[in-house]
Amino acid sequence: MPTQPFTAVELDDSHLALEIMMTLEKSGDDHDEIMDALLLFAAEPLQRTLKQDIGPKRLSIARLQREAAARGCDEDDASVTTCIRFGFRLDWLPAVVEALDVPDEVETDGGHVFTGEDMVLLLLARFRSTNALRSMTWECGRSISAMSAAAWAAAAAAAATPLLPSSLSTPMPPVCKRPCWRPYCGLVRGSMMSRGGPGVVVSCP
């Protein structure tokens, strides 16, 4: 996926056009029209932008439930799509939000406002994907800067909560060496299984 609105060849062509323009300027001859045309040609690729396609709907468990129901999924027939996107079954996500114990509403330094549920879902989606944030703006209904801020805010909130949330009945050994993530690396990264009775949060394989 391109990260710039121009190609390397176009950038080389712009550089060549500027070099020709500088050569004509040093010659001392009257080449103003040609130089103006070369400058416009060189600057055109640099004036382009890659627009973020921000979707009309933001993440919520209610939205995921509606989408799963439209695909014919329920508690007996779990949505594989939800597991792939968030690392947990749909009916486990409320317990995940509760376990991370994030505030009901958070406003970041950049002025982005999130519900706790939205923030956790953004965090899970971010850590389940290796794609660039720009590929998630339509699905999540958030800008790149907003999703980045949500991930950090959710991480900070999770790191400040007790080691073992009340919804987990079995202690989970750490798998991450970074202290800020250790209490919840299994929840956030979907890389750990916890054992117990009904209501226990278990990561998707």
Number of C-alpha atoms within 10 A of each C-alpha: 7 7 9 12 12 16 12 9 9 15 16 12 15 21 14 14 20 19 14 15 20 14 12 16 14 8 9 8 8 10 12 12 9 12 19 12 12 19 17 13 16 22 15 13 17 14 9 11 10 11 8 15 15 18 14 11 12 17 19 17 16 9 12 15 17 12 14 19 12 10 11 11 16 14 10 6 9 16 22 15 14 20 18 15 16 25 25 25 21 22 17 16 22 14 17 24 17 16 20 26 20 23 15 11 12 18 13 13 9 9 10 15 16 22 16 23 24 20 29 30 24 27 23 22 23 22 16 17 14 8 11 12 16 19 15 22 21 16 14 21 17 25 19 18 13 19 24 15 23 28 20 14 22 26 20 14 17 22 19 14 15 12 13 15 17 11 15 19 16 15 12 19 13 15 14 14 9 10 11 14 19 18 25 26 20 20 23 28 19 20 14 18 15 17 13 11 10 8 13 18 24 22 21 16 11
